[in-house]
Amino acid sequence: MSLKNKSFLLIGLILIVDQAIKITVKTNMYLGSDISVFGDWFKILFTENPGMAFGLLFGGPAGKILLVIFRIVLSVALLIYIPRIAKREGVTTGFMLGLAGICAGALGNIIDSAFYGLIFNSGTAFNSEYGAYMNYQGISQLSLQGYAPLLHGCVVDMFYFPIIKTTYPQWFPFWAGEEFIFFRPVFNFADASISVSGAYILLFQRKALNVLLKRS
């Protein structure tokens, strides 16, 4: 199998797994509910993210649209260049699969942001009266009724690893006595694919990356 086909196969597999997990969580769990997997340090915690990866926000609805468009442009560019990059001398299988993992992760979150508002009957949506994103009650169902326009859907997150729970000591500046949790952000399979693939390329595929950058 060619590097191009291996890359697109991996993209397809990651997208299937990512969307299967998200749809299962959204149609079976209440927003904010959690399921303990391994004690208190690994939970499935259902949250919805209207912004960037790991729950970060970015400029309200306008910023959200810009972010989705940026993700689409980046993903389309990767999809176009993957076949070209695969043909270059010195590019390894590992590098191509890492690149595919980044592309698949971006596409996975694009699907949520672009289409989930159209295909589910409820979700976290922006309330213009309060100027904030508002949560919802009940369990969502797949429905063409929709809860938000195109590009206004929220990304489904669920993996939560509060490995360390403690409080900052009283002598600690700014956050003295406040709760400290590591790792606090909630993320999804697509986020993990982007992070793991990017780290893999930087740590183990630097030679192939350098070859690609020198020829760009």
N, C-alpha and C positions, 0 to 999 in steps of 0.2 A: 504493500500500500504506500502511495506517495506521501510525502510530508504534508502536502496540501490537504489530501483526503483525511489523514490522521488528525490534522488540526480541526477541520470542520466536523469530524466525527466527535472529537472531544467537546467542541462547542455545543453540539446537539445534546450530548449526554449530560453535560453540566446544566443546560437549560431545562431539560426534562426533570432532573433531580430537584433543582432549585424551585421550579414552579409546582412540582408535586408537593414539596414540603410546605410552601407558602399557602397553597389552596387548601391543603389538609388542615393547617393551623387556623386559617381564617374562617373556615366553614365548620369548625368543631370546638373552638375555644372562644370564651368571652375576652374582649379587649382588657388587658391588664391581668388576666389569670395566668397561673403558672403551674407547671408539672415538674416535680423533682425527678431528675434522672440519676444523678449520683450525689446523694446527700444534699447539702446546702451549697455546694460549689459548682454544680452544673444543673441548670434548669432550662426548661422550655418556657419562656416568658413572652407572651404575645403582646407585641407593641406595634404601632404603625408610625412610620417615619415620613413626614412631609418634606424633609430636606435632604441633606447629604448622607454619606455613609456614617454608620455608628450613631445615628440620631441627631447629627448636627443640623441646624437650621440655616437657611440662606435667603434672607431678604423677602420673606412672605411669598404670596402667589406669583408675583412678577419674577422674583429670584428663582422660584421653583421652575417656571417655564424655561427660563434661560439655562438652568442647570440641565433640564431634560433635553433641550435642544443641543447643548454642548455634548452630552452623553451620546446622543444619536449621531452627531457629526463624527465624534471620535470612533464610535463603534463601526460606522459605515466605512470610515477610512481604514480601519484595521481589517475589515472584511475584504476590502478591495486590494489591500497590499499583502495580505497573507499569501495568496498564490505567487505573487512576485518575489516576496522575501524567501519563500520556500525553495525557489530556484537558484538562489545565490550561493556561491561557493563559500564554504566555511560556516554556514548556518546549520546548527545541529538539530536533531530531533527534540532534544530537551528544550532548546530555546523556542522552537516552534510551538511545542505543547504549552510552555509557559505563556507565550503570547496568546495562544488560544484561550487559556484560562482567564487572562485579563479581559479579553474580548467577550467571553461568555458571561463573566460576572457583570460587566457593564450592560450587556443586553438583558440579563435577568432582571436587573433593577429598572431598566427602561420599560420593560413590559408592565411592571407594577405601576410606574408613574404615568405611563401613557394610557393604559387600558383598564386598570382595575376600577377606576371611577365609573367606567361604562358597563362593566360586566358583573358588579356586585351591587346589592341593594342597600348596603350601608358601609360606612367607612369614616375615618377621620377626615373632616372637611373644613375648609376655611369659612368662618362666619364673619362677614363684612361688618355686621353690627358691632361685634366685640373686637374685631381686628385680630382674631386669633384662631388657631385650629381647634376644633371642638371634637371631643370624643363622642362615642355613640353607645347605645345600650343593645343588648341581645347578641345573637350570633348571626353573622352575615351569611347570605345565600347567593349563589350564582343567579343573576337575574339581569335582563336587559333594561330593567328599571333604572339602574345606575344611581350613583350618589354624587358624582362630580363630572364635569366636562372632560373632554380629551386633554391629556397632559396634566391633569390635576389630581390624579390618583395618588395614594400613599403607598410607600414601600412597606411590605410586611417583614418584620424582624422577629426573631424568636430565640436565638442562642444567647444564653446569659451565664457568665462564669464569674460569680462573686467569690473568687478563691480566698481572698483575704478580707475579713471584716473587722475593723477596729476603729479607734478614734484618734485624732491627732492629739499629741500631748499638749499641755497647757502652755509650754514655752514655745510652741510652734507658731511662727508668725502667720497672721491673716486667718488661718483656719483652726486655731486652738480650740480643742474640745469638740470639733465637728466630726461627723462620721466619715471614715475613709473606707472605700471599697475598691478592691483590685480583683477583677477587671470589671469596671462599671458599665461600659457601653454594651448595648444589645445589638446583635448583628444577624445576618442571614447567610445562607450558603453562597450566594453571589458575592457578598462582601468578602467572605473567606476565600473564595476562588481568586479574587483580585489580589488580596493581600499575600496569600501563599504563593501564587504564581509570580507576582512581582518580586517577592523576597527570594524565590528560587532562582530567577534570572540574575538578580544582583549578586547572589552568593555563589552560584554554581555555573552560570552561563555568561560570565563576564567576557570571556574570550570571543564567543559568538556575537555578543552585544557590541564589543569593540570593532569587530570586523564589519558589522552592519553599519555602525556609525561612521566609520572611515570611508565607506563606499557610498554613503548617502549624499 
